[in-house]
């Protein structure tokens, strides 16, 4: 992370040196070369600032995501250690008669009450398919 902190200076200075070398090789005047180098130094320093901030934000996002995942894993491990029993409440209302409870063979010690209406499945044997269809 130390290089990331120094990135704007490193980027600006290196690009200024490269532009200075290219300008001197091409035979440009000294004054023009210095102006190009100073402009390149400022431009690439600002670009380095943007890149550094982007890297810091990316690093913070990754760290926060890992922390959140770690908290979720700890919570899952904590929940697995606890014996949590989820039950479904089948009670319709509190006024269900004792006769219906005894007929349905419900464990009254637990206080469970089933629905008054029972589901009856479709009798497949009584279904008739009419193959003669008029077209």
Steps between C-alpha positions, in 0.01 A plus 500: 500500500801728531547508124132583457544797733792626289334420167419861394859615542648188338263522203547876450880494533548199276280640225673840524836326460378298202355810331825691574710226342277478193499880459879527530552215251269666251702823520239728663608819674582485868218740593243290310633182659466646852146618430402154370660335801324728751161452331553123491604502867179678604270297275642162597515599869126572491443174313701321769280656770188361331657156463613502864152590625349229280738240644426613858124478440540159340708381795242634749212335312680166499581532871137588584369210292736256672395638839133463411556141380691424820211636711251292302712188547524570873125549518439174311738317732326656801158397366621145434616471858159598629224243490229702332186303428266650247147371525196566290192618682207295373245660729208669331336643807482433872136379488567164336294236676663220699309239296669609177840494667450146627370382162804632318738330747680821586739521790306726736788523744687724253190707431496433127172544315456413135267657253136404527486411132696210368649466156364214292711404200347453158390144439686409182303182442177691450637738236369416152665626185277546198703407194214562256521868422306655223714704268 
